[in-house]
Amino acid sequence: MRATLALIPLTVLLAACGGSNDKPAPPAAAPAATTAAAAQAAPAATVAAPIPRGEWALAGGAGAKAVANVGSDANNATVTRLLVADAVNDATRGIHYIDGSWSLPVPVGGAAPEGIAWDANRAVLVSTDIPSRFVTLPLDTDKTHPSVIDLTKDGRFTFDALSTDGKLLYLAQAADADGKPVDQIRAYDIARGALNPDPVVDKGGGSEAMSGTPVARVRSQDGSAVYTVYEGPEHPFVHALLTDMQISICVDLPGSPAPTATGGWTIELSKDGRVLTATSERLSKTFTMDVTDHFPALRA
């Protein structure tokens, strides 16, 4: 997918959060670069103003960050631009173009977007028009080769995480191909272009469905473990996903479920990676977990 795109300042229009069905109206194109190649070579100074920190997706292992915005090309066709920059000095590392309207996913409402692999080798964006559609593209090359992942016939899926090398895409599946509700994490092998047949199960032996609303998230320093707090229908819990090993574990947190609002949650990992703490304003509690080999266990 490659488009001739007039360079649009990133502050004109930021793509909607993942899962939104509202398609933004393409802004008028500014007369700057007239081809994708020319835009690729455009200096970082073409960005009109600093982009708020919360709009960036971070690739901690590569010291990079990315932001996506939707615009239009010379033929008024919708095109998404993904800008990859240095996380420290904001220097542009690459600009990539994707036909259509896409956004960086936001798996936890109100948090920063994600969708960039820890090593910054790959990006995954979500469709702003059709649920369960994603696009993936390598970032370690000057040539953009996006590939669309269309799972609309396989059920209802939302972005959950990426492995550190970007080879595995983790998806939260809420319904199967027949529309029957399910609550499980699935791994999509990007190289094979296929969903792994078996869900990523709780290696701790838990039998409950992993249903709930994600409310807070933190990643390990090496990027290989993602810890997410969920407000579940029976109680809150922490879901630990070891993205390079396809291992999952859920840690139940004592406390009543949230009837409507989820309240304020935070989750933090100690610098040495050995202690995980989750704090709930709603419950007025702090839960402490010891972490061994990325597996958390709730302290008695």
Backbone as CSV, one residue per row, in Angstrom:
resi,resn,N_x,N_y,N_z,CA_x,CA_y,CA_z,C_x,C_y,C_z
1,MET,0.841,-1.173,0.000,0.000,0.000,0.000,0.884,1.234,0.000
2,ARG,0.765,2.015,-1.013,1.584,3.198,-1.071,0.764,4.315,-1.678
3,ALA,0.876,5.496,-1.146,0.033,6.572,-1.632,0.856,7.807,-1.869
4,THR,0.407,8.627,-2.832,1.002,9.936,-3.028,0.303,10.886,-2.085
5,LEU,1.015,11.382,-1.094,0.397,12.125,-0.001,1.044,13.471,0.168
6,ALA,0.239,14.520,0.141,0.756,15.825,0.504,0.995,15.821,1.999
7,LEU,2.141,16.292,2.435,2.543,16.196,3.826,1.627,17.025,4.695
8,ILE,1.016,16.394,5.683,0.049,17.042,6.550,0.654,17.171,7.934
9,PRO,0.690,18.365,8.532,1.217,18.505,9.883,0.503,17.570,10.833
10,LEU,1.268,16.946,11.721,0.688,15.948,12.610,-0.341,16.541,13.547
11,THR,-0.294,17.839,13.779,-1.237,18.433,14.700,-2.589,18.700,14.059
12,VAL,-2.709,18.474,12.750,-3.977,18.745,12.075,-5.050,17.778,12.541
13,LEU,-4.738,16.485,12.521,-5.738,15.489,12.879,-5.043,14.233,13.345
14,LEU,-5.288,13.846,14.599,-4.738,12.608,15.116,-5.768,11.515,14.936
15,ALA,-5.298,10.323,14.613,-6.217,9.211,14.406,-6.964,8.903,15.689
16,ALA,-8.178,8.399,15.535,-9.000,8.060,16.693,-8.404,6.888,17.431
17,CYS,-8.835,6.712,18.687,-8.360,5.604,19.487,-8.805,4.293,18.873
18,GLY,-8.074,3.218,19.189,-8.419,1.917,18.668,-9.832,1.526,19.049
19,GLY,-10.557,0.978,18.074,-11.908,0.525,18.335,-12.970,1.520,17.960
20,SER,-12.615,2.751,17.679,-13.614,3.737,17.302,-14.149,3.427,15.917
21,ASN,-15.445,3.607,15.724,-16.050,3.387,14.424,-16.299,4.679,13.672
22,ASP,-15.872,5.794,14.259,-16.066,7.072,13.612,-14.908,7.359,12.691
23,LYS,-15.192,7.548,11.421,-14.151,7.828,10.449,-13.945,9.329,10.340
24,PRO,-12.756,9.839,10.697,-12.542,11.267,10.654,-12.540,11.781,9.230
25,ALA,-13.058,12.991,9.070,-13.049,13.604,7.743,-11.644,14.016,7.398
26,PRO,-11.142,13.649,6.196,-9.773,13.985,5.821,-9.598,15.497,5.756
27,PRO,-8.523,16.034,6.338,-8.275,17.460,6.275,-7.734,17.843,4.905
28,ALA,-7.802,19.108,4.608,-7.230,19.584,3.351,-5.730,19.410,3.376
29,ALA,-5.163,18.976,2.254,-3.733,18.710,2.192,-2.955,20.012,2.067
30,ALA,-1.873,20.095,2.802,-1.010,21.265,2.733,-0.021,21.089,1.597
31,PRO,0.316,22.127,0.844,1.208,22.014,-0.321,2.656,21.900,0.093
32,ALA,3.044,20.710,0.553,4.442,20.504,0.927,5.023,19.461,-0.008
33,ALA,5.283,18.231,0.492,5.802,17.177,-0.371,4.686,16.654,-1.254
34,THR,4.988,16.198,-2.468,3.960,15.718,-3.380,4.037,14.228,-3.623
35,THR,5.038,13.566,-3.111,5.124,12.119,-3.231,5.547,11.543,-1.908
36,ALA,5.277,10.221,-1.726,5.677,9.557,-0.493,7.181,9.639,-0.317
37,ALA,7.934,9.512,-1.416,9.390,9.579,-1.319,9.834,10.958,-0.856
38,ALA,9.199,11.997,-1.375,9.562,13.348,-0.964,9.208,13.577,0.484
39,ALA,8.047,13.042,0.915,7.656,13.206,2.305,8.608,12.467,3.222
40,GLN,9.090,11.306,2.765,10.021,10.532,3.574,11.278,11.346,3.863
41,ALA,11.697,12.162,2.912,12.921,12.928,3.085,12.684,14.273,3.748
42,ALA,11.415,14.612,4.037,11.125,15.914,4.617,11.730,16.019,6.005
43,PRO,12.248,17.168,6.401,12.857,17.329,7.714,11.824,17.300,8.822
44,ALA,12.285,16.998,10.015,11.381,16.932,11.156,10.737,18.281,11.429
45,ALA,11.295,19.351,10.904,10.760,20.684,11.144,9.385,20.875,10.537
46,THR,8.938,19.929,9.687,7.606,20.075,9.103,6.513,19.841,10.140
47,VAL,6.851,19.254,11.289,5.877,19.103,12.354,5.598,20.477,12.948
48,ALA,4.343,20.895,12.925,4.004,22.270,13.281,4.202,22.567,14.753
49,ALA,3.940,21.619,15.623,4.039,21.871,17.058,4.308,20.546,17.755
50,PRO,4.866,20.590,18.970,5.124,19.347,19.696,3.843,18.554,19.897
51,ILE,3.943,17.243,19.764,2.802,16.371,19.969,2.755,15.985,21.442
52,PRO,1.582,16.078,22.079,1.493,15.734,23.497,2.057,14.348,23.768
53,ARG,2.716,14.201,24.909,3.377,12.951,25.247,2.412,11.765,25.213
54,GLY,1.185,11.975,25.642,0.233,10.889,25.709,-0.230,10.361,24.373
55,GLU,0.131,11.040,23.273,-0.266,10.578,21.946,0.739,9.601,21.344
56,TRP,1.909,9.474,21.952,2.969,8.638,21.391,2.874,7.201,21.891
57,ALA,3.161,6.245,21.021,3.383,4.855,21.407,4.887,4.668,21.544
58,LEU,5.318,4.066,22.633,6.742,3.947,22.922,7.274,2.558,22.605
59,ALA,8.484,2.507,22.071,9.232,1.266,21.866,10.457,1.358,22.761
60,GLY,10.279,0.950,24.019,11.304,1.172,25.037,12.635,0.523,24.739
61,GLY,12.624,-0.634,24.089,13.875,-1.324,23.820,14.713,-0.684,22.744
62,ALA,14.113,0.200,21.946,14.836,0.850,20.851,14.930,2.358,21.035
63,GLY,14.416,2.854,22.165,14.454,4.293,22.396,13.698,5.064,21.338
64,ALA,12.582,4.497,20.880,11.805,5.113,19.793,10.374,5.336,20.238
65,LYS,9.670,6.149,19.468,8.263,6.403,19.701,7.592,6.637,18.350
66,ALA,6.264,6.520,18.325,5.548,6.671,17.063,4.197,7.322,17.304
67,VAL,3.720,8.019,16.274,2.400,8.634,16.329,1.769,8.492,14.945
68,ALA,0.449,8.309,14.907,-0.257,8.144,13.636,-1.268,9.263,13.444
69,ASN,-1.417,9.728,12.215,-2.470,10.686,11.893,-3.043,10.367,10.535
70,VAL,-4.298,10.745,10.354,-5.026,10.442,9.133,-5.153,11.703,8.291
71,GLY,-4.882,11.555,7.005,-4.988,12.681,6.084,-5.491,12.210,4.737
72,SER,-5.248,12.981,3.703,-5.686,12.617,2.362,-4.577,12.876,1.372
73,ASP,-4.586,12.113,0.270,-3.567,12.281,-0.747,-4.063,13.239,-1.834
74,ALA,-3.308,13.332,-2.904,-3.640,14.283,-3.966,-4.958,13.949,-4.649
75,ASN,-5.396,12.693,-4.520,-6.662,12.275,-5.120,-7.801,12.258,-4.100
76,ASN,-7.534,12.858,-2.935,-8.511,12.939,-1.845,-8.850,11.565,-1.264
77,ALA,-7.947,10.599,-1.452,-8.118,9.286,-0.833,-7.540,9.325,0.580
78,THR,-8.174,8.612,1.505,-7.730,8.612,2.895,-6.440,7.813,3.049
79,VAL,-5.482,8.409,3.734,-4.178,7.787,3.964,-3.762,8.051,5.404
80,THR,-3.171,7.044,6.037,-2.652,7.193,7.394,-1.139,7.316,7.343
81,ARG,-0.606,8.285,8.071,0.841,8.460,8.151,1.318,8.064,9.550
82,LEU,2.335,7.228,9.590,2.938,6.812,10.845,4.333,7.414,10.924
83,LEU,4.545,8.263,11.895,5.843,8.897,12.111,6.557,8.201,13.251
84,VAL,7.773,7.728,13.005,8.608,7.103,14.030,9.756,8.063,14.338
85,ALA,9.945,8.359,15.621,10.949,9.339,16.028,11.772,8.811,17.186
86,ASP,12.888,9.479,17.428,13.721,9.166,18.577,13.000,9.618,19.843
87,ALA,12.973,8.765,20.855,12.225,9.073,22.068,12.855,10.179,22.892
88,VAL,14.137,10.455,22.667,14.834,11.467,23.464,14.887,12.810,22.763
89,ASN,15.384,12.813,21.523,15.593,14.099,20.847,14.576,14.410,19.757
90,ASP,13.581,13.535,19.579,12.498,13.738,18.609,12.942,13.682,17.149
91,ALA,14.173,13.286,16.887,14.633,13.195,15.501,13.836,12.132,14.757
92,THR,13.422,12.439,13.539,12.620,11.513,12.745,13.446,10.299,12.324
93,ARG,12.927,9.114,12.587,13.583,7.875,12.172,12.949,7.285,10.917
94,GLY,11.696,7.595,10.690,11.036,7.077,9.499,9.613,7.579,9.413
95,ILE,9.107,7.670,8.192,7.721,8.037,7.940,7.131,6.976,7.008
96,HIS,6.005,6.427,7.396,5.395,5.336,6.647,3.950,5.692,6.320
97,TYR,3.495,5.273,5.142,2.158,5.587,4.690,1.348,4.315,4.474
98,ILE,0.077,4.360,4.873,-0.817,3.215,4.771,-2.150,3.695,4.203
99,ASP,-2.616,3.068,3.142,-3.917,3.418,2.586,-5.025,3.165,3.607
100,GLY,-5.970,4.093,3.708,-7.105,3.914,4.595,-6.930,4.634,5.917
101,SER,-7.909,4.480,6.773,-7.936,5.149,8.072,-7.621,4.146,9.179
102,TRP,-6.474,4.339,9.815,-5.997,3.441,10.864,-5.527,4.261,12.060
103,SER,-5.439,3.613,13.205,-4.931,4.298,14.393,-4.079,3.345,15.212
104,LEU,-3.207,3.896,16.015,-2.486,3.092,16.982,-3.483,2.611,18.033
105,PRO,-3.397,1.354,18.450,-4.375,0.819,19.402,-4.188,1.373,20.807
106,VAL,-5.291,1.471,21.524,-5.283,1.918,22.924,-5.994,0.840,23.741
107,PRO,-5.274,-0.189,24.182,-5.926,-1.299,24.884,-6.466,-0.938,26.258
108,VAL,-5.899,0.102,26.885,-6.388,0.561,28.186,-6.918,1.976,28.010
109,GLY,-8.210,2.146,28.214,-8.830,3.441,27.998,-8.165,4.555,28.800
110,GLY,-7.875,5.663,28.130,-7.264,6.802,28.794,-5.749,6.736,28.878
111,ALA,-5.165,5.595,28.505,-3.709,5.451,28.548,-3.114,5.795,27.186
112,ALA,-1.788,5.793,27.122,-1.102,6.081,25.864,-1.334,4.953,24.869
113,PRO,-1.271,5.239,23.574,-1.426,4.185,22.574,-0.262,3.215,22.603
114,GLU,-0.482,2.060,21.998,0.560,1.037,21.863,0.644,0.661,20.385
115,GLY,1.124,-0.546,20.102,1.167,-1.009,18.724,2.544,-0.984,18.082
116,ILE,3.567,-0.566,18.823,4.943,-0.587,18.327,5.706,-1.644,19.103
117,ALA,6.342,-2.568,18.390,7.103,-3.621,19.061,8.219,-3.011,19.903
118,TRP,8.589,-3.712,20.956,9.587,-3.226,21.912,10.896,-2.870,21.226
119,ASP,11.267,-3.631,20.197,12.513,-3.365,19.488,12.305,-2.457,18.280
120,ALA,11.067,-1.948,18.107,10.721,-0.997,17.039,10.896,-1.577,15.638
121,ASN,10.832,-2.892,15.512,10.950,-3.515,14.195,9.613,-3.597,13.458
122,ARG,8.505,-3.453,14.190,7.199,-3.635,13.569,6.150,-2.786,14.266
123,ALA,5.138,-2.403,13.488,3.989,-1.685,14.031,2.714,-2.416,13.652
124,VAL,1.717,-2.334,14.504,0.375,-2.844,14.221,-0.618,-1.742,14.542
125,LEU,-1.482,-1.409,13.579,-2.511,-0.415,13.765,-3.878,-1.071,13.613
126,VAL,-4.903,-0.402,14.132,-6.261,-0.938,14.072,-7.110,-0.069,13.159
127,SER,-8.083,-0.701,12.510,-8.983,0.035,11.637,-9.894,0.936,12.460
128,THR,-10.110,2.160,11.994,-11.068,3.040,12.648,-12.466,2.848,12.086
129,ASP,-12.606,2.004,11.071,-13.886,1.804,10.394,-14.538,0.459,10.697
130,ILE,-13.732,-0.602,10.714,-14.286,-1.952,10.813,-13.593,-2.700,11.951
131,PRO,-14.337,-3.161,12.955,-13.728,-3.933,14.047,-13.063,-5.200,13.525
132,SER,-12.077,-5.678,14.252,-11.373,-6.929,13.957,-10.520,-6.856,12.701
133,ARG,-10.174,-5.653,12.268,-9.247,-5.481,11.141,-8.025,-4.722,11.628
134,PHE,-6.851,-5.200,11.227,-5.587,-4.625,11.655,-4.670,-4.491,10.437
135,VAL,-3.649,-3.680,10.558,-2.635,-3.608,9.524,-1.278,-3.668,10.216
136,THR,-0.370,-4.434,9.646,0.964,-4.570,10.217,2.004,-4.195,9.171
137,LEU,3.077,-3.572,9.618,4.135,-3.174,8.687,5.478,-3.173,9.404
138,PRO,6.543,-3.562,8.693,7.887,-3.518,9.273,8.377,-2.084,9.333
139,LEU,9.129,-1.772,10.383,9.672,-0.426,10.542,11.179,-0.383,10.343
140,ASP,11.798,-1.547,10.130,13.249,-1.604,9.988,13.671,-1.546,8.520
141,THR,12.825,-0.963,7.683,13.147,-0.793,6.278,12.574,0.525,5.787
142,ASP,13.211,1.110,4.792,12.722,2.363,4.234,11.480,2.157,3.385
143,LYS,11.266,0.937,2.944,10.117,0.645,2.090,8.993,0.068,2.939
144,THR,7.822,0.668,2.822,6.672,0.228,3.594,5.956,-0.899,2.863
145,HIS,5.738,-2.018,3.565,4.999,-3.142,2.995,3.894,-3.541,3.971
146,PRO,2.845,-2.744,4.071,1.772,-3.070,5.008,1.002,-4.309,4.574
147,SER,0.543,-5.067,5.555,-0.301,-6.223,5.296,-1.539,-6.121,6.180
148,VAL,-2.696,-6.283,5.585,-3.943,-6.205,6.329,-4.265,-7.557,6.949
149,ILE,-4.653,-7.537,8.213,-5.109,-8.731,8.917,-6.609,-8.562,9.129
150,ASP,-7.396,-9.338,8.401,-8.850,-9.230,8.465,-9.414,-10.460,9.175
151,LEU,-9.893,-10.252,10.404,-10.425,-11.355,11.198,-11.925,-11.215,11.422
152,THR,-12.584,-10.449,10.574,-14.011,-10.195,10.760,-14.841,-11.473,10.678
153,LYS,-14.362,-12.478,9.916,-15.097,-13.728,9.790,-14.739,-14.729,10.881
154,ASP,-13.728,-14.384,11.672,-13.267,-15.306,12.712,-13.798,-14.954,14.096
155,GLY,-14.469,-13.825,14.221,-14.973,-13.416,15.518,-14.749,-11.938,15.748
156,ARG,-14.766,-11.552,17.009,-14.551,-10.151,17.376,-13.262,-10.056,18.191
157,PHE,-12.317,-9.253,17.680,-10.987,-9.169,18.266,-10.586,-7.715,18.489
158,THR,-9.824,-7.501,19.547,-9.202,-6.206,19.784,-7.732,-6.422,20.115
159,PHE,-6.930,-5.409,19.875,-5.500,-5.488,20.145,-5.243,-5.648,21.636
160,ASP,-4.294,-6.525,21.971,-3.881,-6.660,23.370,-2.399,-6.347,23.553
161,ALA,-1.509,-6.930,22.739,-0.081,-6.690,22.918,0.691,-7.230,21.717
162,LEU,1.985,-6.903,21.683,2.915,-7.438,20.696,4.075,-8.087,21.426
163,SER,4.636,-9.136,20.847,5.878,-9.686,21.389,6.992,-8.669,21.181
164,THR,8.078,-8.820,21.892,9.145,-7.815,21.822,9.712,-7.670,20.423
165,ASP,9.741,-8.769,19.658,10.280,-8.711,18.300,9.207,-8.443,17.252
166,GLY,7.966,-8.278,17.688,6.888,-7.974,16.759,6.428,-9.141,15.909
167,LYS,6.833,-10.359,16.235,6.441,-11.512,15.425,5.084,-12.078,15.818
168,LEU,4.683,-11.841,17.060,3.407,-12.343,17.550,2.520,-11.168,17.949
169,LEU,1.303,-11.188,17.450,0.298,-10.202,17.805,-0.707,-10.871,18.734
170,TYR,-0.893,-10.308,19.915,-1.845,-10.861,20.868,-3.152,-10.087,20.779
171,LEU,-4.249,-10.845,20.716,-5.569,-10.263,20.529,-6.515,-10.763,21.612
172,ALA,-7.348,-9.867,22.116,-8.411,-10.263,23.032,-9.630,-10.614,22.193
173,GLN,-10.080,-11.855,22.293,-11.230,-12.309,21.515,-12.470,-12.285,22.399
174,ALA,-13.486,-11.544,21.937,-14.720,-11.407,22.709,-15.861,-12.240,22.148
175,ALA,-15.733,-12.696,20.899,-16.775,-13.531,20.293,-16.139,-14.427,19.244
176,ASP,-16.762,-15.616,19.027,-16.232,-16.518,18.020,-16.878,-16.237,16.667
177,ALA,-16.604,-17.079,15.696,-17.089,-16.841,14.336,-18.610,-16.844,14.246
178,ASP,-19.281,-17.525,15.186,-20.740,-17.572,15.191,-21.354,-16.474,16.044
179,GLY,-20.504,-15.615,16.602,-21.004,-14.541,17.448,-21.191,-14.942,18.900
180,LYS,-20.841,-16.172,19.249,-20.970,-16.636,20.625,-19.910,-15.962,21.493
181,PRO,-20.301,-15.424,22.658,-19.319,-14.735,23.515,-18.218,-15.674,23.999
182,VAL,-16.998,-15.210,23.905,-15.841,-15.886,24.489,-14.956,-14.804,25.103
183,ASP,-14.141,-15.207,26.028,-13.200,-14.264,26.640,-11.855,-14.953,26.738
184,GLN,-11.006,-14.700,25.762,-9.714,-15.358,25.745,-8.713,-14.539,24.950
185,ILE,-7.448,-14.836,25.184,-6.366,-14.194,24.450,-5.902,-15.156,23.362
186,ARG,-5.777,-14.644,22.148,-5.297,-15.435,21.022,-3.994,-14.827,20.509
187,ALA,-3.132,-15.672,19.996,-1.876,-15.218,19.399,-1.974,-15.354,17.889
188,TYR,-1.617,-14.295,17.188,-1.615,-14.297,15.732,-0.168,-14.282,15.268
189,ASP,0.216,-15.306,14.507,1.575,-15.417,13.984,1.667,-14.574,12.714
190,ILE,2.374,-13.454,12.791,2.422,-12.521,11.667,3.146,-13.122,10.468
191,ALA,4.199,-13.882,10.708,4.940,-14.490,9.593,4.077,-15.498,8.839
192,ARG,3.315,-16.300,9.568,2.443,-17.302,8.935,1.141,-16.701,8.437
193,GLY,0.781,-15.551,8.994,-0.476,-14.932,8.619,-1.674,-15.717,9.099
194,ALA,-1.592,-16.242,10.339,-2.674,-17.081,10.834,-2.767,-17.014,12.351
195,LEU,-3.996,-17.185,12.847,-4.205,-17.317,14.281,-3.712,-18.673,14.758
196,ASN,-3.031,-18.701,15.885,-2.707,-19.982,16.486,-4.017,-20.630,16.941
197,PRO,-4.185,-21.918,16.702,-5.489,-22.558,16.958,-5.922,-22.548,18.416
198,ASP,-4.980,-22.643,19.331,-5.327,-22.712,20.751,-5.163,-21.346,21.409
199,PRO,-6.054,-20.990,22.309,-5.906,-19.727,23.028,-4.726,-19.768,23.984
200,VAL,-4.261,-18.606,24.357,-3.204,-18.498,25.360,-3.878,-18.694,26.711
201,VAL,-3.611,-19.818,27.361,-4.324,-20.161,28.586,-3.528,-19.754,29.815
202,ASP,-4.235,-19.741,30.929,-3.634,-19.414,32.217,-2.785,-20.595,32.675
203,LYS,-1.460,-20.416,32.655,-0.567,-21.500,33.054,-0.606,-21.765,34.550
204,GLY,-1.255,-20.862,35.284,-1.392,-21.078,36.724,-2.521,-22.025,37.063
205,GLY,-3.267,-22.470,36.039,-4.329,-23.440,36.275,-5.677,-22.815,36.538
206,GLY,-5.810,-21.503,36.358,-7.092,-20.850,36.575,-8.124,-21.320,35.561
207,SER,-9.376,-21.401,35.997,-10.428,-21.891,35.121,-11.416,-20.812,34.706
208,GLU,-11.331,-19.632,35.321,-12.265,-18.574,34.989,-11.941,-17.964,33.630
209,ALA,-12.987,-17.517,32.947,-12.788,-16.795,31.695,-12.143,-15.454,31.993
210,MET,-11.263,-15.033,31.090,-10.559,-13.774,31.329,-11.395,-12.605,30.811
211,SER,-12.508,-12.351,31.500,-13.405,-11.279,31.081,-13.265,-10.090,32.023
212,GLY,-13.506,-8.922,31.478,-13.420,-7.721,32.291,-12.969,-6.534,31.459
213,THR,-12.764,-5.426,32.135,-12.348,-4.187,31.492,-10.931,-3.841,31.922
214,PRO,-9.988,-3.709,30.988,-8.621,-3.326,31.372,-8.588,-1.870,31.834
215,VAL,-7.960,-1.635,32.982,-7.988,-0.293,33.569,-6.603,0.287,33.859
216,ALA,-5.569,-0.526,33.865,-4.214,-0.018,34.107,-3.224,-1.048,33.596
217,ARG,-2.040,-0.566,33.184,-1.062,-1.479,32.578,0.351,-0.989,32.823
218,VAL,1.273,-1.955,32.965,2.692,-1.643,33.050,3.457,-2.774,32.366
219,ARG,4.636,-2.437,31.826,5.449,-3.422,31.116,6.765,-3.616,31.863
220,SER,7.304,-4.831,31.801,8.586,-5.096,32.433,9.695,-4.332,31.718
221,GLN,10.826,-4.173,32.383,11.910,-3.382,31.808,12.477,-3.997,30.543
222,ASP,12.414,-5.310,30.410,12.904,-5.939,29.178,11.813,-6.058,28.122
223,GLY,10.611,-5.581,28.449,9.520,-5.557,27.492,8.810,-6.871,27.266
224,SER,9.261,-7.951,27.892,8.714,-9.270,27.569,7.486,-9.646,28.379
225,ALA,7.145,-8.871,29.395,5.970,-9.161,30.216,5.091,-7.919,30.298
226,VAL,3.792,-8.127,30.136,2.818,-7.047,30.225,1.843,-7.387,31.347
227,TYR,1.705,-6.468,32.298,0.817,-6.681,33.430,-0.362,-5.709,33.325
228,THR,-1.572,-6.254,33.300,-2.766,-5.439,33.118,-3.760,-5.710,34.230
229,VAL,-4.252,-4.639,34.846,-5.323,-4.771,35.834,-6.656,-4.765,35.110
230,TYR,-7.514,-5.720,35.453,-8.866,-5.787,34.912,-9.880,-5.637,36.036
231,GLU,-10.946,-4.910,35.767,-12.125,-4.941,36.628,-13.008,-6.056,36.084
232,GLY,-13.070,-7.155,36.814,-13.813,-8.317,36.359,-15.232,-8.345,36.898
233,PRO,-16.084,-9.229,36.363,-17.474,-9.321,36.814,-17.625,-9.881,38.223
234,GLU,-16.601,-10.590,38.711,-16.664,-11.153,40.057,-15.693,-10.471,41.013
235,HIS,-14.546,-10.034,40.483,-13.524,-9.366,41.293,-12.475,-8.819,40.345
236,PRO,-11.687,-7.852,40.780,-10.583,-7.392,39.928,-9.478,-8.444,39.883
237,PHE,-8.638,-8.360,38.866,-7.517,-9.285,38.775,-6.412,-8.658,37.928
238,VAL,-5.225,-9.217,38.045,-4.075,-8.816,37.238,-3.788,-9.927,36.244
239,HIS,-3.704,-9.550,34.978,-3.359,-10.511,33.936,-1.918,-10.269,33.519
240,ALA,-1.095,-11.289,33.665,0.308,-11.213,33.248,0.461,-11.978,31.941
241,LEU,0.991,-11.315,30.923,1.195,-11.939,29.617,2.678,-11.901,29.286
242,LEU,3.283,-13.071,29.159,4.687,-13.185,28.766,4.712,-13.328,27.247
243,THR,4.939,-12.215,26.581,4.686,-12.135,25.145,5.642,-12.953,24.294
244,ASP,6.834,-13.226,24.765,7.782,-13.998,23.967,7.630,-15.495,24.168
245,MET,6.809,-15.895,25.145,6.670,-17.309,25.481,5.233,-17.808,25.337
246,GLN,4.305,-16.920,24.980,2.893,-17.282,24.876,2.393,-17.909,26.173
247,ILE,2.748,-17.269,27.265,2.331,-17.724,28.590,1.505,-16.634,29.246
248,SER,0.445,-17.062,29.907,-0.462,-16.134,30.570,-0.727,-16.630,31.986
249,ILE,-0.971,-15.695,32.886,-1.376,-16.059,34.239,-2.238,-14.944,34.806
250,CYS,-3.272,-15.325,35.539,-4.158,-14.347,36.170,-4.023,-14.435,37.691
251,VAL,-3.947,-13.284,38.324,-3.861,-13.203,39.779,-5.104,-12.478,40.281
252,ASP,-5.968,-13.194,40.988,-7.181,-12.597,41.521,-6.846,-11.626,42.647
253,LEU,-7.536,-10.504,42.655,-7.367,-9.510,43.711,-8.639,-9.480,44.552
254,PRO,-8.524,-9.630,45.870,-9.728,-9.626,46.703,-10.407,-8.259,46.681
255,GLY,-11.695,-8.294,46.470,-12.451,-7.044,46.417,-13.690,-7.220,45.583
256,SER,-14.688,-6.414,45.840,-15.958,-6.499,45.132,-15.802,-5.988,43.705
257,PRO,-16.623,-6.464,42.783,-16.576,-5.954,41.417,-17.147,-4.541,41.357
258,ALA,-16.789,-3.828,40.313,-17.316,-2.478,40.124,-18.668,-2.578,39.431
259,PRO,-19.746,-2.067,40.032,-21.059,-2.182,39.410,-21.189,-1.383,38.126
260,THR,-20.607,-0.207,38.092,-20.683,0.638,36.889,-19.308,1.196,36.567
261,ALA,-18.882,2.225,37.289,-17.579,2.842,37.034,-16.467,1.958,37.572
262,THR,-15.312,2.056,36.929,-14.182,1.228,37.346,-13.333,1.893,38.415
263,GLY,-13.483,3.190,38.590,-12.664,3.875,39.579,-11.230,3.993,39.131
264,GLY,-10.394,4.619,39.919,-9.003,4.845,39.553,-8.106,3.686,39.968
265,TRP,-7.324,3.195,39.022,-6.349,2.139,39.282,-4.983,2.581,38.774
266,THR,-3.948,2.178,39.489,-2.576,2.331,39.011,-1.861,1.008,39.243
267,ILE,-0.846,0.756,38.424,-0.028,-0.447,38.607,1.417,-0.071,38.329
268,GLU,2.309,-0.513,39.199,3.720,-0.158,39.092,4.586,-1.382,39.335
269,LEU,5.725,-1.406,38.664,6.709,-2.463,38.833,7.985,-1.844,39.380
270,SER,8.561,-2.466,40.398,9.787,-1.935,40.983,10.921,-1.963,39.962
271,LYS,11.949,-1.160,40.199,13.054,-1.059,39.245,13.758,-2.393,39.031
272,ASP,13.809,-3.212,40.066,14.461,-4.517,39.908,13.504,-5.569,39.355
273,GLY,12.240,-5.192,39.113,11.277,-6.109,38.524,10.767,-7.191,39.447
274,ARG,10.999,-7.041,40.749,10.640,-8.108,41.669,9.352,-7.865,42.437
275,VAL,8.846,-6.657,42.390,7.642,-6.324,43.153,6.677,-5.558,42.252
276,LEU,5.441,-6.033,42.219,4.388,-5.406,41.433,3.319,-4.918,42.399
277,THR,2.915,-3.659,42.267,1.888,-3.110,43.148,0.749,-2.537,42.314
278,ALA,-0.465,-2.866,42.712,-1.663,-2.337,42.062,-2.494,-1.629,43.121
279,THR,-2.882,-0.405,42.840,-3.619,0.408,43.805,-4.967,0.803,43.217
280,SER,-6.015,0.635,44.020,-7.374,0.962,43.605,-7.929,2.080,44.467
281,GLU,-8.324,3.176,43.834,-9.012,4.239,44.563,-10.398,3.763,44.987
282,ARG,-11.044,2.998,44.129,-12.394,2.522,44.424,-12.420,1.664,45.677
283,LEU,-11.445,0.776,45.809,-11.398,-0.130,46.952,-10.575,0.424,48.107
284,SER,-9.856,1.529,47.848,-8.943,2.107,48.858,-7.964,1.056,49.358
285,LYS,-7.399,0.306,48.390,-6.467,-0.763,48.733,-5.271,-0.746,47.790
286,THR,-4.141,-1.239,48.312,-2.958,-1.487,47.504,-2.619,-2.967,47.608
287,PHE,-2.463,-3.606,46.464,-2.147,-5.032,46.417,-0.690,-5.196,45.995
288,THR,0.037,-6.019,46.734,1.460,-6.226,46.459,1.693,-7.655,45.991
289,MET,2.440,-7.782,44.905,2.745,-9.092,44.333,4.251,-9.262,44.189
290,ASP,4.750,-10.407,44.580,6.149,-10.754,44.339,6.262,-11.354,42.945
291,VAL,7.300,-10.960,42.224,7.461,-11.394,40.833,8.718,-12.249,40.716
292,THR,8.536,-13.475,40.223,9.651,-14.388,39.981,9.595,-14.840,38.528
293,ASP,10.653,-14.565,37.779,10.696,-14.914,36.354,9.472,-14.366,35.622
294,HIS,9.097,-13.157,35.977,7.970,-12.424,35.383,6.612,-12.923,35.843
295,PHE,6.572,-13.946,36.717,5.287,-14.437,37.222,4.969,-13.766,38.543
296,PRO,3.828,-13.078,38.642,3.466,-12.424,39.912,2.681,-13.360,40.826
297,ALA,2.868,-13.202,42.128,2.118,-13.960,43.128,1.726,-12.992,44.227
298,LEU,0.462,-12.982,44.574,-0.049,-12.048,45.567,0.469,-12.404,46.956
299,ARG,0.967,-11.380,47.646,1.415,-11.584,49.005,0.232,-11.854,49.919
300,ALA,0.429,-12.714,50.884,-0.637,-13.044,51.820,-0.975,-11.836,52.689
